[in-house]
Amino acid sequence: MSLANPLALMWLIPCGGVIIALYLLKMRRRDVFVPASFLWPSMTEEVRANSLFQKLRPNLLLFLQLLALLLMAVALARPQVKQSGLAGEVTVFVVDTSASMSATDVKPSRLGEAKRLVQESIKSARASDRIAVIEAGPVPKVITPLSSDSVRQLAGLDELEPSDAECNIGEALRLAAALVGTIDGARIVLLSDGDFPPIDNFARGKAAFVYQCIGSSSENLAISAFGASETSRGKQLYCAVKNYGFSKAGGSLNIYADGNLIDSVKTGEIGPSGTWGRTMPIPASATVLEAKLTADDYLASDNYAALVTDPGASLHVLLVTRGDLFLERALALDPRVTLDKASRLPESTSGYDVVVFDGVPEQPTNARGVLTFGTPGDESPVASHGVGNKPTFVSSEHSPLMEGVDFAPVYIEHQAKVEPKPDAQVLSQTSTGPLVVTRQFGAKRSVFVAFEPQQSDFPLQVGFPIFIANALDFLAGSQAGNVLAVKPGQTFSLPSTVDAQLTDPSGRKMSIQSNGASVVVRGLTKVGRYVLDAGGKRKVIYASLTSDWDSNIAPVKDLRIAGGDIKATASPSTFADFWRPLMALCLLVLAAEWWVFVRRS
């Protein structure tokens, strides 16, 4: 047994001293004339010496009052008894649902074991205990808020499903700290295998942190690399399989091109931490390549990989800007885009497919596509002649770039006055002059927009994300592809003015509402082939996992969080307070003291 607030016992000294002093003080009397003394009973206890203090004598009332004081002080000190279990009076369970938690070294799976532990804690909790459950998925989510409703908590656990995605554990822990970080005696319990990057920005506040490690094995094979390139011998595919376990293991690998099997190989025995790789030719017309690994391991999520060979299916984009969150978000939500941001153009841009200049003068680049907002440069398809204020819309041409985009309702504060160069094409005009101008020179393409998004309300219009998607299609050298490759759990948007229906690899369908300009897709939590249908437009999406953190399923006993080491709890335990029975007993003693006093009176 221990005391949560031992200083409360110090109240025994002053309070007990006051009670004893009251029994030592002589009773003050005053003379009262009565007609007859025989009317008054004999009061032997009131015969005292004529002094300020009197001799302390045994007194039942004194004993009961001191006993009540002792019980109250001990209750305020909050005595606690250690018992097994994860939950305390106030507990937030953070459940990891990342891909590695689907490992089956613990039956039925690591996530299943985590859910079982939380269920046991909820069922054994007292009526006054408050519990919350947070899912640490790609986007952290509060499954059940802090409450004492065990029925709702158990029902919420059924919503926890395994995913094949990397998860944001740090954000989930920060969410838990926001819920209980200011409550004394609260605890944050993380149920995970520890297979995630170190977490730096986390403060638990007043809450205790408990890490329950789940998992027992590291044996796993994974497709660690899958890519294609053009060579002098034609298209070549490279595939690598890595053994993350401590024992030799092997499997068979099947390669598919547009759904047709083109190769099947045995990897042989791969040593611990070893890698097997193979390069093979693929058909020149192949668009989608898939690899499926068959192996006797504990994790199936990383035994599948997909690749789209269309050059416009994956774009490395550099945004040179003074700061525009709307433009940055519109680019980042495109599933093809890997976005970098800078305040000025770096010395080399050879690694970028598209460079976007936002309010920064355009400069020469090695990228095959350039999108410029507001300020032209020597390489732009226009020449500048000043600035116009508050232009009005005049017209737009029919083109793939302008499809679904209407500049008529857009308010523009300032627009650059420009003149198109001879090889440029004007797609939209205002009263000030050309608004959108494009140019194509060989494989290199450029788009110039005569205003900065922040100098208008264009980012608030439904056509803004559509225009950005159309511009990327044009600059990548291809029209909107019908095939995409993404990571599981990745959030992205696709231009669509109507609601869409998503079909997952198991055939389950879900509806995705359009915000008037696009649909935001968040439900790709499993690897495999998805089909998105929006108003008759069909797009096939392949999700595959390549993650060292999730493929290396060895459970981590010591976590690195906020610069400190957190060790896994071997035997989960908690402290149970029992101050309430003491306070109830204190009230009973006070009632007995009152009854004795009344009887004597």
C-alpha positions in Angstrom: 0.0 0.0 0.0 1.1 3.6 -0.7 -0.2 7.1 -0.2 -0.8 9.4 -3.1 -0.9 12.5 -0.9 1.1 11.7 2.3 1.3 15.4 3.4 -2.4 15.2 4.2 -1.4 13.3 7.4 0.1 16.5 8.7 -3.4 17.8 9.5 -3.5 15.3 12.4 -1.1 17.4 14.5 -2.9 20.8 14.5 -6.5 19.4 14.4 -5.8 16.7 17.0 -4.1 19.2 19.2 -7.2 21.5 19.0 -9.6 18.7 20.0 -7.5 17.6 23.0 -7.0 21.2 24.1 -10.8 21.7 24.2 -11.0 18.8 26.7 -8.2 20.2 28.8 -9.7 23.7 29.2 -11.7 24.3 32.4 -15.4 24.9 31.8 -16.4 28.5 32.5 -19.4 28.9 34.8 -21.6 31.8 35.9 -23.7 32.0 39.1 -27.4 31.4 38.6 -29.9 31.6 41.4 -32.5 28.7 41.5 -35.4 28.2 43.8 -34.4 24.7 44.8 -31.2 22.7 44.2 -33.0 19.3 44.4 -34.5 20.0 41.0 -31.0 19.6 39.3 -29.5 16.2 38.9 -26.0 15.5 40.2 -23.4 16.4 37.6 -20.2 14.9 38.9 -18.3 15.5 35.7 -18.6 19.2 36.1 -16.9 19.4 39.5 -13.6 20.7 38.4 -10.7 22.5 40.1 -10.6 26.2 39.8 -7.7 26.3 37.3 -7.3 27.2 33.6 -6.6 23.5 32.6 -7.9 20.3 34.0 -6.7 16.7 34.1 -7.4 14.8 30.8 -9.7 11.9 31.7 -10.9 9.0 29.6 -13.8 10.2 27.4 -15.7 8.2 24.8 -16.5 11.4 22.9 -12.8 12.4 22.7 -11.9 8.9 21.4 -14.6 9.0 18.7 -13.6 12.5 17.6 -9.9 11.6 17.3 -10.9 8.4 15.4 -13.0 10.4 12.9 -10.1 12.9 12.4 -7.7 10.0 11.8 -10.0 8.4 9.2 -10.5 11.7 7.4 -6.7 12.5 7.3 -5.9 9.0 6.0 -8.7 9.4 3.3 -7.2 12.7 2.2 -3.8 11.1 1.9 -5.4 8.8 -0.7 -4.1 5.3 0.2 -3.6 3.1 -2.9 -3.3 -0.6 -3.4 -1.3 -2.0 -6.4 -3.3 -4.3 -8.6 -2.9 -5.8 -12.1 -4.5 -4.0 -15.0 -3.8 -1.2 -17.5 -6.6 1.2 -16.6 -6.7 3.6 -13.7 -9.3 6.2 -12.6 -8.7 8.3 -15.8 -7.1 6.4 -18.7 -6.7 7.0 -22.4 -5.9 3.9 -24.5 -3.9 4.7 -27.7 -4.1 1.6 -30.0 -1.6 1.3 -32.8 -3.4 0.1 -36.1 -0.3 0.3 -38.4 0.6 -2.4 -40.9 2.9 -4.2 -38.5 0.1 -4.7 -36.0 -1.5 -7.1 -38.5 1.4 -9.5 -37.9 0.1 -12.9 -36.8 2.9 -14.0 -34.4 0.4 -13.3 -31.7 -3.0 -14.9 -32.3 -5.3 -13.8 -33.9 -3.0 -10.8 -34.5 -1.2 -8.1 -32.7 -4.1 -5.7 -33.1 -6.5 -8.5 -31.9 -4.4 -8.9 -28.7 -4.4 -5.1 -28.1 -8.1 -5.0 -28.4 -8.4 -7.9 -26.0 -6.3 -6.1 -23.4 -8.4 -3.0 -23.7 -11.6 -5.0 -23.5 -10.5 -6.7 -20.2 -9.5 -3.3 -18.8 -12.9 -1.8 -19.6 -14.8 -4.8 -18.2 -12.8 -4.7 -14.9 -13.1 -0.9 -14.5 -15.1 0.5 -11.7 -18.3 2.5 -12.3 -16.4 5.8 -11.5 -13.4 5.1 -13.8 -13.3 7.2 -17.0 -11.8 5.7 -20.1 -11.2 7.0 -23.7 -9.9 5.0 -26.7 -7.9 6.6 -29.6 -7.0 4.9 -32.8 -3.5 5.7 -33.9 -4.1 5.3 -37.6 -2.9 7.3 -40.6 -5.2 10.0 -39.2 -5.6 9.7 -35.4 -9.2 9.4 -34.4 -11.0 9.4 -31.0 -13.1 6.2 -31.0 -14.8 6.9 -27.7 -14.4 10.1 -25.6 -13.5 10.2 -22.0 -16.5 8.6 -20.1 -17.7 5.9 -17.8 -19.9 4.3 -20.4 -18.5 0.8 -20.8 -21.1 -0.3 -23.2 -20.2 2.4 -25.6 -16.5 1.8 -25.1 -16.8 -1.9 -25.9 -18.9 -1.1 -29.0 -16.3 1.4 -30.1 -13.5 -1.2 -30.0 -15.3 -3.0 -32.8 -14.5 0.0 -35.1 -10.8 -0.7 -34.8 -9.7 -2.4 -37.9 -6.2 -3.4 -39.1 -4.7 -1.3 -41.8 -1.8 -1.7 -44.2 -0.6 1.9 -43.7 2.0 3.7 -41.8 0.4 5.4 -38.8 0.9 8.7 -37.0 1.7 7.6 -33.4 3.1 10.9 -32.4 -0.1 12.8 -33.3 -2.2 10.2 -31.5 -0.2 10.6 -28.3 -0.4 14.4 -28.5 -4.2 14.0 -28.8 -4.2 11.8 -25.7 -2.2 14.4 -23.8 -4.6 17.1 -24.8 -7.4 15.0 -23.3 -5.9 14.1 -19.9 -2.5 15.9 -19.6 -4.0 18.3 -17.0 -5.6 15.7 -14.8 -3.6 14.4 -11.7 -3.3 10.6 -11.7 -4.4 10.1 -15.3 -2.5 7.7 -17.5 -1.9 7.4 -21.2 -1.5 3.7 -22.2 0.1 2.9 -25.6 -0.6 -0.5 -27.0 1.8 -1.1 -29.9 4.8 -3.2 -31.1 6.9 -0.1 -31.1 7.7 -0.2 -34.9 7.5 3.5 -35.6 10.0 6.4 -35.9 11.2 8.2 -32.7 8.7 10.8 -31.4 10.2 14.2 -30.5 7.4 16.6 -29.9 5.4 15.1 -27.1 4.7 16.2 -23.5 2.5 14.0 -21.3 1.8 16.8 -18.8 0.5 15.4 -15.4 -0.4 12.1 -16.9 1.6 8.9 -16.5 2.8 7.1 -19.6 2.5 3.3 -19.9 3.8 1.3 -22.9 2.4 -2.2 -23.4 4.6 -3.9 -26.0 2.7 -6.5 -28.2 4.5 -9.1 -30.4 6.9 -11.9 -30.1 8.7 -12.5 -33.4 10.6 -10.7 -36.1 10.3 -13.3 -38.9 9.2 -11.5 -42.1 10.0 -11.3 -45.8 9.0 -8.1 -47.7 9.2 -6.6 -51.2 11.6 -3.8 -50.3 12.1 -2.3 -53.8 10.1 -2.3 -57.0 10.8 0.1 -59.9 11.2 0.3 -63.7 13.4 2.4 -65.9 14.2 2.8 -69.6 17.6 1.4 -70.6 19.4 0.7 -73.9 17.9 -2.8 -73.8 14.4 -1.5 -73.3 12.2 -1.3 -70.2 13.7 -3.1 -67.3 12.1 -3.9 -63.9 14.0 -4.2 -60.7 12.5 -6.1 -57.7 14.1 -6.8 -54.3 13.0 -9.0 -51.4 14.5 -8.4 -47.9 14.5 -10.8 -44.9 13.9 -8.8 -41.8 14.0 -11.9 -39.5 16.9 -13.6 -37.7 16.5 -16.9 -39.5 17.0 -17.9 -43.2 13.8 -17.7 -45.2 12.7 -17.7 -48.8 9.7 -17.6 -51.0 8.4 -17.4 -54.6 7.8 -14.1 -56.5 5.2 -13.6 -59.3 5.4 -10.6 -61.6 2.4 -9.3 -63.5 2.1 -6.8 -66.3 -1.4 -5.3 -66.8 -2.8 -8.4 -65.0 -0.9 -11.0 -67.0 1.8 -13.2 -65.4 5.1 -12.5 -67.1 7.6 -14.1 -64.7 7.7 -16.4 -61.6 10.9 -17.0 -59.7 12.1 -18.5 -56.4 14.1 -16.3 -54.2 16.1 -19.1 -52.5 17.2 -18.9 -48.9 17.8 -15.3 -47.9 20.0 -14.9 -44.8 19.1 -12.7 -41.8 18.9 -9.0 -42.8 19.8 -10.1 -46.3 18.4 -9.0 -49.6 17.6 -10.8 -52.9 17.2 -8.8 -56.1 16.5 -9.4 -59.7 16.3 -7.3 -62.9 14.1 -8.4 -65.8 12.8 -7.0 -69.1 9.1 -6.0 -69.3 6.9 -5.3 -72.3 7.2 -1.8 -73.7 3.5 -1.4 -73.7 3.0 -2.4 -70.0 1.3 0.3 -67.9 0.7 -1.4 -64.5 3.3 -3.8 -63.0 2.5 -5.9 -59.9 4.6 -8.2 -57.7 3.2 -10.8 -55.3 5.4 -12.6 -52.9 4.4 -16.0 -51.4 6.3 -16.7 -48.2 5.8 -18.3 -44.8 6.0 -15.2 -42.7 3.9 -13.3 -40.2 3.0 -10.2 -42.2 1.2 -10.2 -45.6 0.8 -6.4 -46.1 4.3 -6.0 -47.6 4.1 -9.1 -49.9 2.5 -7.0 -52.6 3.8 -4.1 -54.6 2.4 -2.1 -57.6 4.0 0.3 -60.1 2.5 2.6 -62.8 5.0 3.2 -65.6 3.2 6.2 -67.1 5.6 9.2 -66.7 2.8 11.4 -65.5 1.7 9.0 -62.8 4.4 10.2 -60.4 5.5 13.8 -60.2 8.3 15.4 -58.2 7.2 19.0 -57.8 9.1 22.0 -56.4 7.1 25.0 -55.1 9.1 28.3 -55.1 6.9 30.6 -53.0 6.8 33.4 -50.4 4.0 31.4 -48.7 0.6 30.3 -50.0 -1.1 27.5 -48.0 -4.0 27.2 -50.5 -1.6 26.5 -53.4 0.6 24.2 -51.3 -2.4 22.1 -50.1 -3.8 21.8 -53.7 -0.5 20.5 -54.9 0.0 18.1 -51.9 -3.4 16.6 -52.3 -2.7 15.4 -55.8 -1.9 11.7 -55.5 0.9 11.9 -58.1 2.8 14.7 -56.3 5.8 14.5 -54.1 6.1 18.1 -53.0 9.2 20.2 -52.0 9.0 23.8 -51.0 11.6 26.6 -51.1 11.7 30.4 -50.9 14.2 30.6 -53.8 15.2 28.3 -56.7 18.0 25.9 -55.8 21.1 25.6 -58.0 20.0 22.4 -59.6 16.4 21.3 -60.5 17.3 18.2 -62.5 15.4 16.0 -60.0 12.1 17.8 -60.5 9.4 17.1 -63.0 7.5 20.4 -62.4 8.6 23.7 -60.9 5.9 26.1 -59.6 6.7 29.8 -59.2 4.3 31.6 -56.9 4.8 35.4 -56.9 8.5 34.8 -57.6 10.0 35.7 -61.0 10.4 32.6 -63.2 14.0 31.4 -63.7 15.5 28.8 -66.1 15.0 25.2 -64.8 15.8 21.7 -66.0 12.2 20.5 -65.2 10.0 19.4 -68.1 7.1 21.6 -66.8 6.9 25.1 -65.3 3.8 26.7 -63.8 4.2 30.5 -63.0 1.8 32.7 -61.1 2.0 36.5 -61.3 5.6 37.4 -62.3 7.0 36.3 -65.6 10.7 35.8 -66.4 12.9 35.5 -69.5 11.8 31.9 -70.0 8.1 32.6 -69.7 5.7 32.4 -72.6 4.9 36.1 -72.1 6.6 39.5 -71.8 5.5 41.9 -69.0 4.3 45.4 -69.6 3.2 46.5 -66.1 0.3 45.8 -63.7 -3.5 46.2 -64.1 -6.0 46.6 -61.2 -9.3 44.8 -60.8 -9.7 43.3 -64.3 -12.9 41.8 -65.5 -13.3 38.5 -67.2 -13.6 38.5 -71.0 -13.4 34.9 -72.4 -11.8 31.4 -72.2 -10.9 28.9 -74.9 -12.0 25.3 -74.9 -9.0 23.2 -73.9 -8.1 20.4 -71.5 -6.4 22.9 -69.2 -9.5 25.0 -68.8 -12.0 22.1 -68.5 -14.1 22.6 -65.4 -12.6 26.0 -64.7 -14.6 29.3 -64.8 -12.7 32.6 -64.2 -15.9 34.7 -64.7 -16.8 34.9 -60.9 -13.1 35.2 -59.8 -12.2 38.6 -58.2 -8.6 39.6 -59.0 -7.0 42.5 -57.2 -3.8 42.9 -59.4 -3.0 41.3 -62.7 0.3 41.5 -64.7 -0.1 43.2 -68.1 1.6 40.7 -70.5 2.0 40.1 -74.2 2.2 36.5 -75.4 5.3 35.4 -77.3 4.9 34.1 -80.9 4.9 30.4 -80.0 2.5 30.9 -77.0 -1.2 30.2 -76.9 -3.7 32.4 -74.9 -6.4 30.3 -73.2 -8.1 33.0 -71.1 -8.4 36.8 -71.2 -9.5 39.7 -69.1 -10.0 43.4 -69.7 -6.3 43.9 -68.8 -5.0 41.3 -71.2 -4.0 37.6 -71.4 -4.8 35.7 -68.2 -3.7 32.1 -68.9 -1.0 31.5 -71.5 0.7 28.1 -72.4 3.6 27.1 -74.5 5.1 23.8 -75.7 8.6 23.5 -77.0 9.5 19.9 -77.6 9.1 17.9 -74.4 9.1 21.1 -72.3 5.9 22.8 -71.4 5.0 25.9 -69.4 1.8 27.6 -68.1 1.7 31.3 -67.1 -1.1 32.7 -65.0 -1.1 36.5 -64.8 -2.0 36.9 -61.1 -0.9 35.4 -57.8 -3.6 33.2 -56.1 -3.3 35.3 -52.9 -4.1 38.5 -54.9 -7.6 37.0 -55.7 -10.3 34.8 -54.4 -9.5 32.0 -56.9 -8.3 29.6 -54.1 -11.9 29.8 -52.7 -13.5 28.9 -56.0 -14.4 25.3 -56.9 -12.3 25.6 -60.0 -9.0 26.1 -58.2 -8.1 22.5 -57.4 -9.4 21.5 -60.9 -7.1 24.0 -62.5 -4.1 22.8 -60.5 -4.8 19.2 -61.5 -5.3 20.1 -65.2 -2.1 22.1 -65.1 -0.1 19.1 -63.7 -1.7 16.9 -66.4 -0.5 19.3 -69.1 2.9 19.9 -67.7 3.6 16.2 -67.1 3.1 15.6 -70.8 0.0 13.5 -70.5 -3.7 13.8 -70.1 -5.4 12.8 -66.9 -4.4 9.2 -66.4 -6.9 6.5 -65.5 -4.4 4.6 -63.3 -2.7 5.8 -60.1 -0.3 4.3 -57.6 -0.4 5.5 -54.0 0.6 4.4 -50.5 -2.0 2.9 -48.2 -3.5 5.6 -45.9 -2.5 8.4 -48.2 -5.1 11.2 -48.4 -5.5 12.8 -51.8 -8.1 14.5 -53.9 -9.3 14.1 -57.5 -11.2 16.7 -59.5 -14.9 15.8 -59.6 -18.1 17.9 -59.3 -20.2 14.8 -58.5 -20.1 12.2 -55.8 -17.9 9.1 -56.3 -18.1 5.4 -55.4 -15.0 3.6 -54.2 -14.6 -0.2 -54.5 -11.9 -1.7 -52.4 -9.9 -4.9 -53.1 -12.5 -7.1 -51.3 -15.3 -5.7 -53.4 -16.8 -3.6 -50.6 -18.2 -0.3 -51.9 -18.3 3.1 -50.2 -19.6 6.5 -51.3 -17.4 9.6 -51.2 -19.1 13.0 -51.4 -17.8 15.8 -53.6 -17.2 19.3 -52.2 -18.3 20.7 -55.6 -14.8 20.7 -57.1 -13.2 17.4 -56.0 -13.5 14.3 -54.0 -11.1 13.7 -51.1 -10.1 10.0 -50.8 -9.1 8.7 -47.3 -10.3 5.1 -47.3 -7.3 3.3 -49.0 -6.1 1.5 -45.8 -5.4 -1.9 -47.5 -3.0 -2.9 -50.2 -4.4 -3.9 -53.6 -6.5 -2.6 -56.5 -9.3 0.0 -56.0 -11.7 1.4 -58.5 -13.1 5.0 -58.2 -16.2 5.8 -60.2 -17.2 9.4 -60.4 -20.1 10.2 -62.8 -19.1 7.5 -65.2 -15.4 8.4 -65.1 -13.5 5.4 -63.9 -10.0 5.6 -62.3 -8.1 2.5 -61.1 -5.9 3.0 -58.0 -3.2 0.6 -56.8 -2.1 0.9 -53.1 1.1 -0.8 -52.0 3.3 -0.6 -48.9 7.0 -0.2 -48.9 8.1 0.7 -45.3 11.1 -0.4 -43.3 9.4 0.5 -40.1 6.4 -1.7 -40.7 8.2 -4.6 -42.4 10.7 -4.8 -39.6 8.2 -6.4 -37.2 10.6 -7.1 -34.3 8.8 -5.8 -31.2 10.6 -2.8 -29.7 10.9 -3.0 -25.9 12.4 0.5 -25.4 10.8 3.5 -27.1 12.5 6.8 -27.9 9.9 9.5 -27.0 10.6 13.2 -26.4 14.3 12.5 -26.0 13.9 9.8 -23.3 13.7 6.1 -23.2 10.3 4.5 -22.3 10.5 0.8 -21.3 7.7 -1.6 -22.0 5.6 -2.8 -19.1 6.3 -6.4 -18.3 3.3 -6.9 -16.0 0.7 -4.2 -16.4 -0.3 -2.8 -13.0 -2.2 0.2 -11.6 -3.0 1.7 -8.2 -6.6 1.6 -6.9 -7.7 4.2 -4.3 -9.8 3.2 -1.4 -10.4 6.6 0.2 -14.2 6.4 -0.3 -14.7 3.5 2.2 -12.6 5.5 4.7 -14.7 8.6 4.3 -17.9 6.5 4.7 -16.5 5.0 7.9 -15.6 8.5 9.1 -19.2 9.6 8.7 -20.3 6.5 10.7 -18.0 7.4 13.5 -19.3 11.0 13.5 -22.8 9.7 13.7 -21.9 7.5 16.7 -20.3 10.5 18.4 -23.4 12.6 17.9 -25.6 9.8 19.3 -23.3 9.5 22.4 -23.4 13.2 22.9 -27.2 13.3 22.7 -27.6 10.4 25.1 -25.4 12.2 27.7 -27.2 15.4 27.3 
